[in-house]
Every structure is written in structure tokens, then in C-alpha cells.
């Protein structure tokens, strides 16, 4: 019984030992034979013969990228995949090929005789440039196969003499040496690569080195995006960015010089002056009806709240409206004022003056309060500004409306910023010239800045600007005690709107307050500014400072 039992187990073990190799043999590739040719242009034609006992599909996955130093990849292109038949030159049908951009998988469905399979393809990008200028052709003939291979052999036809040969096999990250390889000798003239017992997932890599004249380089290198590389400060990239910045700055300067510089004037044009009327006495006179709102607009090329405030004071000083300071309801209540129409003669007023007057002091209507000024003046502020711009153009101080010029160049600037940002994104993503994109953004911001300076005065406007600067200096230095006697209030009232725009207005108010020698109340002493009981002329500077500040803040409040 023991002898029979032992014989049974012996037969069973023998059967298992016989079956296991067969099972293992069915799950492997017996031979992987390559016939390849390196061409003078660096491309390589590869033909693969696979013999296996597997009857189902066989797959091989090729890597389309190989990482190299400095976060860069070699990029390979595989084309012309075909199923072939041994001994026949014509392909039978295309292969099943699928790619995700990183890898390319080939599926062989139909076996040939004896379960063999044969296919061919062309490789581009495997011919790379070595540091010494030589061409290195390196390709993993075996890669991406999930089955072990018993024998791998490759014969490679070359277009000329090669200088070195190498063969590696094993894990893709750290392959060792192949079983053997040879080439360029009398007994092995054609490069031959041979390895055995290749495990699933391993590679067999053949490498040949050629003089550059024999084989051309066709490498394609893709760089991984990195902030440091995208905005490289290498000499070339930095030089290009600086060059773009310098050239762009020069272009902006030329644009401003040709379109935004004031025309030359043959002489200054006075808009107002202190005219001698007696010994030691001068009278302030306005020339060519150059009102304060126009003066402020030509001075800084825009209509500011101070220009409209000065126009309002000018209308009051000329007798069209009276400003009345109202009594405070409580000691801590804010000061308020009302506007009352005095004159109905508006024929001498400019359009912007009529618009402003009708808003703050409508004819035959209740007085408008400064506290209610928002609802009365906001609907017409834009109109007043537009009419002032039209007026300075009509007077030939500007060839075009300053606001329109700024708007046109502003739109150019915003469009330039959009293009510059897009260019920066593209340059940073696709190249190492991100700094050039930043230079473009800086230049686009420069266009927005220059847009504010692009309104240009005509020759006449330049002359008026000269006259305004002279008047500003005069208002700061002219003695305040040389006004005609008994006309101080009227004269200071005429001066005040111009001094509010050009500077020096407080010294003229102080001069007027200095005329108050008594303790009597003066609520109606100033014909265009009335105040509550108890008010004295010496209080005028404080009252008007408060008024001007309040009105300016109200005019452009939203």
C-alpha cells in the first residue's frame, strides 16, 4: 500500500511539473526579433517578428516621451504602423493603434502561422545631439510589454560608420547590460543586440553613436513648465525684455511728442491783469471774457470740481445768484446755504454758465439748498463738463476735446493691456520669454498713463497757459492793499474765483476781512454772500472756506 501511494504522488508531481512549464510557456513570448534600419535623416524603420504560443491579442505600449535633465522630455513620433507577413513586402492591414498623448499602444489581433505576429513602424525623434556634436540614436525596441520574453534579438542596418555601440536591458529606470551585443567587426559587421529572459515590463535599449555627417539629428525636446524657466533671466531672455521695454518706451515718447505735446506759441496771452488806475492803485480786469471755469480747464486739461465751484462763485460775484448762509438749527448742526436767482439776464452767459445757473437757482423757484444740491446738480454735471470742453475747443485752445482724446487713448491702453496679458500668458506657457510679456504689460500700463497726458493745446492754448501761469504768480504776489478805495469788496469778489482755481485766494479773503474795523454786524455787507445775524465781515474767510469745501465734496459725490 505504501509503495502504491508513493507511486501515485510521484506521478502527480511529475504531471504538475510537466504542466507548469507549458502553462508558463503559453503566457510568454518565445521570440521578439527586430530588423531595423537607421536612415541618414535620423529616422528609423523598425520591423518586429513575435513568436508566441498565445492565441489571443498581443499588446505593446510605446512611451512617446522620455524625461531628460532639467525637467525636459525627448518627444518621439511613431508612424506607419502596419501588420506584415514574413517574406512579403506589402502590409495586410493597419494595426489597432491607440494613443493618449503620453503613450501609444499597439494591439495585434490576428496571429500568423505558428501563432507568430509581425508588424512595422517608423520612429522619429530618436536621433539626439550629444554634447560633442555627435548623433546618438537610442531606442527601446522592447518596452511596454506585460509578458516575459525568452529571447530578444535585433539587427540594425546603419548608413555609415558608427563610433560606439551599447545595449541595456532590465528595469526602465536602471537597466543593466544585455546578454551580448556587437557590431563593426569582421565577424559581426552589422550591429546586433541580444538579450534573454526579459521580464514583463522590462526594456531592451539599443544605442548607436554616429558622426554628425553620417546621421542627422531629429530630436524634439519639450520643456516642463516652470516659473523660473517661463520667466528666465538668462542673458538672451533678459536682453530681449529690456530691448522691448526700451523700444516701447521710445515709441510712447514719440507718440506723446507727436500727438500729446502742446503746440509752440509765439507769445503769451493774458487772460486777466491788474491795471493801474491811479498812483498806487490797481484794478483787476478780465480780458476776452476768460471765465474761471475755462481757466481751470485749460490749466490742467480737465473739468474738476474746483472749476465748477469757481464758476458758481463767479456767477455770484457778477450778480446772477446770491449765496446765503443759513442759521444753524443747533450749535452742532452742519452749516447750510441757499442759492437765490438775482438776475434774469442770461444772454451774456455761456452755455455751461446757463446750465449751472438753472440747476442751482431755477428762475421763479424756491431757493436751492447746498444740502439738496446733489439732486439738483448731479443731472447736469456731465452737461456742464461737456459744454466747458466744447467752449475751450471753440476758443481754439484745444484742437480736440481733451476728454475725447483721453478716452480714445484710454481705450487703446486697455486694449493694449489685454493683448499684453494674453501675450504674457502665451510666452510664459510656451517659451522662456515670460519677462518679455511683463515688459509688454508695463508698456501697456504706460499707454494708460500717457493717455492722461495726450490732450494737446493749440498754439493759442499754449499762449493762454503762459498767461495763466503769469496770473497765478501775480495773485500770489500782488499787494492786496492797492485796490481802488471803496471798491475792495467788488474787486476781491472778482478776483476770488480766479484765485480759487490758480491759488492764493485765502490771502485775498484775509485782506477783505482786514477791512472790518468795528464790532458791528455785517450779514449783508458782501452783496453776493449773506449770512445770519451776528456775522461780521471778518468771518468771511472761514465761511467761504467751509462753503468751498462743502460744495466741492457735493459736486462729484455719487
C-alpha positions in Angstrom: 0.0 0.0 0.0 2.8 2.4 0.9 4.6 1.6 -2.4 1.4 2.3 -4.4 0.7 5.5 -2.5 4.3 6.7 -3.2 4.0 5.9 -6.8 0.7 7.9 -7.1 2.2 11.0 -5.6 5.3 10.7 -7.8 3.1 10.5 -10.9 1.1 13.5 -9.7 4.2 15.6 -9.0 5.6 14.7 -12.4 2.4 15.7 -14.1 2.4 19.0 -12.4 6.0 19.7 -13.2 5.2 18.9 -16.9 2.1 21.1 -16.9 3.6 24.2 -15.3 6.2 24.9 -17.9 3.5 24.5 -20.6 1.2 26.9 -18.7 4.1 29.4 -18.2 5.2 29.0 -21.9 1.7 29.9 -23.0 1.9 33.2 -21.1 5.1 34.4 -22.5 6.7 35.5 -25.8 9.2 33.0 -27.2 11.0 35.3 -29.5 11.0 39.1 -30.1 13.1 39.6 -33.3 13.8 43.1 -34.7 15.1 44.1 -38.1 15.7 47.9 -38.1 17.4 50.5 -40.3 18.8 53.9 -39.3 18.4 56.4 -42.0 20.6 59.4 -42.8 17.8 61.8 -41.7 17.8 60.3 -38.3 14.5 58.4 -38.7 14.5 54.6 -38.0 12.4 51.9 -39.7 11.6 49.0 -37.4 10.2 45.6 -38.3 9.2 43.2 -35.4 8.6 39.5 -35.5 7.0 38.0 -32.4 6.6 34.2 -31.9 4.4 33.0 -29.0 2.0 30.3 -28.0 -0.6 32.9 -27.1 -3.6 32.7 -29.4 -5.2 35.9 -28.2 -4.3 39.6 -28.8 -0.8 40.8 -28.0 -0.2 44.4 -27.0 2.9 46.6 -26.8 2.9 50.2 -25.4 5.4 52.7 -26.5 6.4 55.7 -24.5 6.1 58.9 -26.6 8.2 60.9 -24.1 11.4 60.3 -22.2 12.4 62.6 -19.4 15.9 64.1 -19.5 17.7 66.6 -17.3 16.4 70.0 -16.3 12.7 68.9 -16.5 12.7 68.4 -20.2 11.5 65.5 -22.4 12.5 63.9 -25.6 9.4 63.6 -27.7 9.0 60.6 -30.1 6.7 60.3 -33.1 5.8 56.8 -34.3 4.1 56.5 -37.7 3.4 54.0 -40.4 2.2 51.1 -38.2 1.4 48.1 -40.4 0.8 44.4 -39.9 3.1 42.5 -42.2 3.7 38.9 -43.3 7.1 37.3 -43.3 8.6 37.3 -46.8 6.0 39.7 -48.1 6.6 43.4 -48.7 3.0 44.6 -48.7 1.1 45.1 -45.5 -2.0 43.1 -44.9 -3.9 45.7 -42.8 -3.4 48.6 -40.4 -2.7 47.9 -36.8 -5.0 48.8 -34.0 -3.3 51.9 -32.5 -4.5 54.0 -29.6 -2.7 57.0 -28.1 -3.3 59.3 -25.1 -0.5 61.7 -25.9 1.9 60.2 -23.5 1.9 56.6 -24.7 0.9 54.7 -27.8 -0.5 51.2 -27.6 -0.4 48.7 -30.5 -2.7 45.7 -30.5 -2.0 42.6 -32.7 -5.2 40.6 -33.0 -4.6 38.1 -35.8 -1.7 35.6 -35.4 0.2 34.4 -38.5 1.3 30.8 -38.9 2.5 29.2 -35.7 0.9 32.0 -33.6 3.6 34.4 -34.9 2.9 38.1 -35.4 4.8 40.7 -37.4 4.4 44.5 -37.6 6.4 47.5 -38.6 6.7 51.2 -37.8 8.9 54.3 -38.2 10.4 56.2 -35.3 11.2 60.0 -35.4 13.0 61.8 -32.6 15.3 59.0 -31.5 18.4 60.7 -33.1 19.6 63.2 -30.5 22.6 65.5 -30.3 25.4 64.7 -28.0 27.4 67.3 -26.1 30.3 67.0 -28.6 28.0 67.4 -31.6 27.8 63.7 -32.5 24.5 62.0 -33.2 23.2 59.4 -30.7 20.4 57.0 -31.9 18.8 55.3 -28.9 15.6 53.3 -28.9 13.9 50.9 -26.6 12.9 48.1 -29.1 11.4 46.2 -26.2 9.1 48.3 -23.9 5.6 48.3 -22.5 5.1 44.5 -22.9 3.2 42.9 -20.0 4.6 39.4 -20.7 8.1 37.9 -20.2 10.2 37.3 -23.3 12.5 34.3 -23.7 14.8 35.7 -26.5 15.2 39.3 -27.8 17.4 39.9 -30.8 17.8 43.0 -33.0 19.8 43.6 -36.2 20.2 47.2 -37.2 21.3 48.4 -40.6 23.3 51.7 -40.5 24.0 54.3 -43.2 27.7 54.6 -42.4 30.4 54.0 -39.8 29.3 54.3 -36.2 31.7 55.2 -33.4 30.2 53.3 -30.4 27.6 50.8 -29.6 25.8 49.9 -26.4 22.9 47.7 -25.3 21.0 47.9 -22.0 18.3 45.6 -20.6 16.2 45.4 -17.4 14.1 47.8 -15.4 13.4 51.0 -17.4 14.9 53.3 -14.6 18.1 51.3 -14.1 18.8 48.8 -16.8 21.9 46.6 -16.8 23.8 45.2 -19.7 22.3 42.9 -22.4 23.4 39.3 -22.7 25.7 40.4 -25.6 25.9 42.9 -28.4 28.4 43.5 -31.2 29.0 45.4 -34.4 31.6 46.8 -36.7 33.8 43.8 -36.6 34.7 41.2 -39.3 32.6 38.5 -37.7 29.8 40.9 -36.7 29.7 43.8 -39.3 26.0 44.7 -38.7 25.1 45.9 -35.2 23.5 43.1 -33.3 21.8 43.2 -29.9 20.8 40.1 -27.9 19.2 39.5 -24.6 17.5 36.6 -22.8 15.0 36.1 -20.0 13.4 39.6 -20.3 10.8 40.0 -17.6 7.4 41.7 -18.0 7.7 45.5 -18.2 11.4 45.5 -18.8 13.2 47.2 -21.7 15.9 46.3 -24.2 17.6 49.5 -25.3 19.9 49.8 -28.3 22.2 52.8 -28.6 24.5 53.7 -31.6 26.7 56.8 -31.9 27.5 58.3 -35.3 29.4 61.3 -36.6 27.0 64.1 -37.3 27.8 64.0 -41.0 26.5 60.4 -41.2 23.2 60.7 -39.4 21.2 63.9 -38.9 19.7 64.9 -35.6 15.9 64.9 -35.4 15.4 65.3 -31.7 12.3 67.1 -30.4 12.6 68.4 -26.9 9.5 69.5 -24.8 10.1 71.5 -21.7 8.1 71.1 -18.5 6.5 74.4 -17.4 8.4 76.1 -14.5 8.0 79.6 -13.2 11.8 80.0 -13.2 12.1 78.8 -16.8 9.0 80.7 -18.1 10.4 84.0 -16.6 14.1 83.2 -17.3 16.7 85.8 -16.6 19.3 84.3 -18.8 21.2 86.9 -20.9 19.1 86.3 -24.1 15.7 86.5 -22.4 16.7 89.4 -20.2 18.2 91.2 -23.1 15.0 90.8 -25.3 12.8 92.0 -22.4 15.0 95.1 -21.8 15.1 95.7 -25.6 11.3 95.6 -25.9 11.0 97.9 -22.9 13.4 100.4 -24.3 11.9 100.4 -27.8 8.4 100.5 -26.4 9.3 103.5 -24.1 10.8 105.2 -27.1 7.6 104.6 -29.1 5.5 106.0 -26.2 7.7 109.1 -26.0 7.4 109.6 -29.8 3.6 109.2 -29.6 3.3 111.7 -26.9 5.7 114.1 -28.6 3.8 113.9 -31.9 0.2 113.8 -30.6 0.3 115.0 -26.9 2.7 117.9 -26.9 1.4 121.4 -26.9 2.0 123.5 -30.0 4.6 126.2 -29.8 3.3 129.7 -29.1 4.8 132.9 -30.4 3.9 134.8 -27.3 1.9 134.7 -24.1 -1.8 135.6 -24.0 -3.1 137.4 -20.8 -6.5 136.4 -19.5 -6.6 138.9 -16.7 -4.4 141.6 -15.2 -4.1 144.3 -12.5 -4.4 147.5 -14.4 -3.1 150.8 -12.9 -5.9 153.3 -12.3 -4.2 155.8 -10.1 -0.9 156.1 -8.3 -0.5 153.1 -6.0 -3.9 151.7 -7.1 -4.6 148.9 -9.5 -7.9 147.4 -10.8 -8.4 143.7 -11.6 -9.7 143.3 -15.1 -10.7 140.1 -17.0 -9.6 140.0 -20.7 -11.5 138.3 -23.5 -14.2 137.1 -21.1 -12.0 134.3 -20.0 -14.1 133.0 -17.1 -12.7 130.9 -14.2 -14.2 127.6 -15.4 -12.4 128.0 -18.7 -9.2 129.0 -17.0 -9.2 125.8 -14.9 -10.0 123.6 -17.8 -7.1 124.9 -20.0 -4.8 124.8 -17.0 -5.0 121.1 -16.3 -6.9 119.9 -19.4 -9.9 118.6 -17.4 -13.0 119.9 -15.7 -12.6 119.4 -12.0 -15.0 120.2 -9.1 -12.9 123.2 -8.3 -13.6 124.6 -11.8 -17.4 124.3 -11.3 -17.1 125.7 -7.8 -15.2 128.7 -9.2 -17.8 129.2 -11.9 -20.5 129.2 -9.2 -18.6 131.9 -7.2 -18.1 133.9 -10.4 -21.8 133.8 -11.2 -22.4 135.1 -7.7 -19.8 137.8 -7.9 -21.3 139.0 -11.2 -24.7 139.4 -9.6 -26.6 136.4 -11.1 -27.1 134.5 -7.9 -26.9 135.2 -4.2 -25.4 132.7 -1.7 -27.0 132.9 1.8 -25.5 131.2 4.8 -28.4 129.9 6.9 -28.7 129.9 10.7 -27.8 126.7 12.4 -30.7 124.8 14.0 -28.4 123.7 16.8 -24.9 124.6 17.8 -23.7 121.3 16.4 -25.7 121.3 13.2 -23.7 121.5 9.9 -23.7 124.8 8.1 -26.1 125.0 5.1 -26.5 127.6 2.4 -29.2 128.5 -0.2 -28.9 129.9 -3.8 -31.3 132.6 -4.9 -31.6 133.8 -8.5 -30.9 137.6 -8.7 -30.6 138.4 -12.4 -32.8 137.1 -15.1 -30.5 138.4 -17.8 -28.7 135.3 -19.1 -28.0 136.4 -22.7 -24.4 137.3 -21.7 -23.8 133.9 -20.1 -22.0 131.0 -21.9 -24.0 127.7 -22.3 -22.2 126.0 -19.4 -22.9 129.0 -17.1 -26.6 129.0 -18.0 -26.9 125.2 -17.4 -25.2 125.6 -14.0 -27.3 128.6 -13.0 -30.6 126.9 -13.9 -29.6 123.9 -11.8 -28.6 125.7 -8.6 -31.0 128.7 -8.8 -34.0 127.9 -11.1 -35.9 131.1 -12.1 -39.1 131.7 -10.1 -38.5 128.7 -7.8 -37.7 128.2 -4.2 -34.0 128.7 -3.3 -32.0 125.5 -3.6 -30.1 124.4 -0.5 -26.5 123.1 -0.6 -27.7 120.1 1.4 -30.1 119.3 -1.5 -27.5 120.2 -4.2 -26.9 116.6 -5.2 -30.4 116.1 -6.7 -30.3 119.4 -8.5 -26.7 119.4 -9.9 -25.9 115.8 -10.5 -28.2 115.5 -13.5 -26.3 118.4 -15.2 -22.7 117.9 -14.1 -21.9 115.9 -17.2 -23.6 118.5 -19.4 -21.6 121.4 -17.7 -18.4 119.5 -18.2 -19.2 118.7 -21.9 -20.1 122.4 -22.6 -16.9 123.5 -21.0 -14.9 121.2 -23.2 -16.8 122.4 -26.2 -16.0 126.0 -25.2 -12.2 125.5 -24.9 -12.3 123.9 -28.4 -14.4 126.7 -29.8 -11.9 129.2 -28.4 -9.1 127.3 -30.3 -7.3 126.5 -27.1 -7.5 122.8 -28.0 -7.9 121.2 -31.4 -10.0 118.4 -30.0 -11.9 117.9 -26.7 -9.5 116.8 -24.0 -11.9 114.3 -22.6 -12.4 112.7 -26.0 -8.7 112.5 -26.6 -8.1 110.8 -23.2 -11.0 108.4 -23.9 -9.5 107.3 -27.2 -6.1 106.7 -25.9 -7.5 105.1 -22.7 -9.3 102.6 -24.9 -6.1 102.0 -26.8 -4.4 101.4 -23.4 -6.9 98.9 -22.1 -6.8 97.1 -25.4 -3.0 97.0 -25.2 -3.2 95.7 -21.6 -5.5 92.8 -22.8 -3.1 91.9 -25.6 -0.1 92.2 -23.3 -1.6 89.9 -20.6 -2.6 87.4 -23.3 1.0 87.6 -24.8 2.5 87.1 -21.3 0.4 84.0 -20.7 1.3 82.5 -24.0 5.0 83.4 -23.7 5.1 82.0 -20.1 3.3 78.8 -21.1 5.1 78.1 -24.4 8.5 79.8 -24.1 11.1 81.1 -21.7 10.4 84.7 -22.6 7.9 85.5 -19.9 9.8 88.6 -19.0 9.1 90.0 -22.4 5.4 89.6 -21.7 5.8 91.5 -18.4 7.7 94.2 -20.4 4.7 94.4 -22.7 2.3 94.8 -19.7 4.4 97.6 -18.3 4.3 99.4 -21.7 0.5 98.9 -21.9 0.2 100.5 -18.5 2.4 103.2 -19.8 -0.1 103.8 -22.6 -2.8 104.3 -20.0 -0.6 106.8 -18.1 0.3 108.6 -21.3 -3.4 108.7 -22.3 -4.0 111.2 -19.5 -1.3 113.5 -21.0 -2.4 113.2 -24.6 -4.7 116.2 -24.8 -2.6 118.9 -26.6 -3.1 122.6 -26.5 -3.0 124.6 -29.7 -0.5 127.5 -30.2 -3.2 129.8 -28.8 -3.9 127.5 -25.9 -0.2 127.4 -25.1 -0.2 131.2 -25.1 -3.1 131.2 -22.7 -1.4 128.7 -20.4 1.6 131.1 -20.3 -0.8 133.9 -19.3 -2.4 131.8 -16.6 1.0 131.0 -15.0 1.8 134.7 -15.0 -1.6 135.4 -13.4 -1.1 132.7 -10.8 2.2 134.3 -9.8 0.6 137.7 -9.7 -2.2 136.6 -7.5 0.4 135.2 -5.0 2.5 138.4 -5.1 0.3 141.3 -5.9 -0.2 143.7 -2.9 -3.7 143.3 -1.5 -3.8 146.9 -0.3 -3.6 148.6 -3.7 -7.2 148.1 -4.8 -9.3 151.2 -5.6 -10.8 152.7 -2.4 -14.4 151.8 -1.6 -14.2 149.0 -4.3 -12.4 146.4 -2.2 -15.4 144.1 -1.9 -16.3 144.2 -5.6 -12.6 143.8 -6.6 -11.9 140.9 -4.3 -15.2 139.3 -5.4 -14.0 139.4 -9.0 -10.5 138.1 -8.0 -11.8 135.3 -5.8 -13.0 132.8 -8.4 -9.7 133.0 -10.3 -7.7 132.7 -7.1 -9.7 129.6 -6.2 -8.5 128.0 -9.4 -5.0 129.3 -9.6 -4.1 129.7 -5.9 -3.7 132.5 -3.4 -7.4 133.0 -2.7 -7.1 133.0 1.1 -4.7 136.0 1.2 -7.4 138.0 -0.7 -10.1 136.9 1.7 -7.9 137.9 4.6 -7.3 141.3 3.0 -11.1 141.7 2.8 -11.6 140.6 6.4 -8.9 143.1 7.5 -11.3 145.9 6.4 -13.6 145.1 9.3 -12.5 147.6 12.0 -15.7 147.7 14.1 -17.8 145.2 16.1 -20.9 145.9 14.1 -22.8 143.1 12.4 -22.2 142.8 8.6 -24.6 140.0 7.4 -25.3 141.7 4.1 -22.0 143.6 3.7 -21.0 141.4 0.8 -23.6 141.9 -1.9 -23.5 138.3 -3.1 -22.9 136.5 0.2 -25.4 137.0 3.0 -25.1 135.5 6.5 -27.1 135.1 9.7 -27.4 137.8 12.3 -24.2 138.3 14.3 -22.0 137.6 11.3 -19.2 140.0 10.7 -17.0 140.7 7.6 -14.0 139.2 9.4 -15.9 135.9 9.4 -15.9 135.8 5.6 -12.7 133.7 5.2 -13.9 131.0 7.5 -17.4 131.0 5.9 -16.1 130.7 2.3 -13.5 128.1 3.2 -16.4 126.0 4.6 -18.6 126.7 1.6 -16.0 125.9 -1.0 -15.0 122.6 0.8 -18.7 121.5 1.1 -19.7 122.4 -2.4 -16.6 120.6 -4.0 -17.4 117.5 -2.0 -21.0 117.6 -3.0 -20.5 118.3 -6.7 -18.9 114.9 -7.6 -20.5 112.8 -4.8 -22.3 109.7 -6.2 
